[in-house]
Amino acid sequence: MSTTTPSEGALETRGIEPVPHAERHARTRELFPTWVAANISVLLLTMGAGLVVTGGLNFWQILVVAAVSPILSYGIVGLISIAGKRGGSPGMTLSRAVFGQRGNFFPGSLIWVARWGWETINAVTGAYAILTVLDICFGVEGSAALTVVTLVAFVAGTFLISGLGRKVLHVCSTWSTYLFGAFSVLVLAYLVARTDWSQVFARPAGSTAMMVAGIGTLAAGGLSWAPSAPDFTRYLPRTASSRALVGHSVGGAGIVVLPLVLMGAVMAVSVPDLSSASDPVSFLGELLPTWIAVPYLVMALIGMLLINSMSMYSAGFTAQTLGVRVPRAWAVSVNAVISLVLGYLLMNVATSFMGSFISFLTLLAVAFSAWIGVFGVDMLRRRTYDGEALMDTGRTSAYWYRAGFAWQAMTAWGVALVVGLLFTKVDWFSGPLATSWVGRNGLGWLTTIVVAAVLYSVLPKAPAAAVPSERASDEAELVGV
């Protein structure tokens, strides 16, 4: 007879409640395919092209940008993921210990809304991939009706995978890592054979400022995973290596980001329009022969499906943390419906896909960075989380603080958020400091993290959460660095 508990089966039934120590059987190496899958996106090709066409960078500069950005962003993701093994709960639930039971509603709501945009961008990219495959294989031309059908199909697949939970996500991520890697090598070999490398290496160097801005833009996408990072480590034992968590996070992301950005940059030398394409997928059908383009697009489609599934998986926890009282699998449906509606508007109303994407990434980075700065400093101070207090949303919770708010964390978060927006410039918004060196180089997100972290560090500490003595001894034995 199987001894598998309901929460460990194919359908994950556990919500935001802490995972008992006896059920924490995950391995740190599982994080590698998780973060590989989180970056399998053809949008990285387009962003690599943008570094050439818009940024004016040469091949060697783009190599530096593509190498540094995942180290920076996923290094932060890996560090934040340590909280998951310590507390056994999703990131936004652990955030209650930092901001207070009521205070957590504010950063939680902002992050939840930001996920709508991320999931919309990926849903649209996935729908474009389906349309491109249909056009290449069957000559089916796109239409408004077909756009809706492909978008619904993509979102439905996302809902199914994310609803099933962690184990299904891990299996899908592992297989997609192998398959996408194999097809990427095939595409890379084709490009190596067909590219005019003298033209690629003849490009003059661009400015250092554009390199810095490029790193910031690429890193912004990675930072969006930071609040979700503990969601994927809460099944790890508390003794799991923190160094391994960070290493697998950076390695999994870097092994995808580096080659895809470089491939996009090489493609842009012969097809400059790639960086501004309204449809960020169909160009693959023009650049690559059908026998490579179709399977590669199918794999890219699977990758984008997994990215959205991971995002919706975490969004379900965020919804539950904010008070949506439905099972986790159904909490996911809220974001599925929203991404469906917003995706239709983006595909049929927005005039520039990439313009909307870059603007979104810029604002996303600021929104997430304010939380990262506060939560990260708190995590450095904290070694345990009181599981019962996390789930107790009333006045008896050790994380109630003052009227449900930890004013130190709320102050640092709010001030950092405002400061970050002052340095931010997008298509439809420009902060008064956006023309400064920090603003021009796209470092508003980094400023946000620094301001949040420094301010939270110097403010008086919130009253320590009292852990009942009968639980304190157990946690002291099990906690890992």
Disulfide bonds with the S-S distance in Angstrom:
none
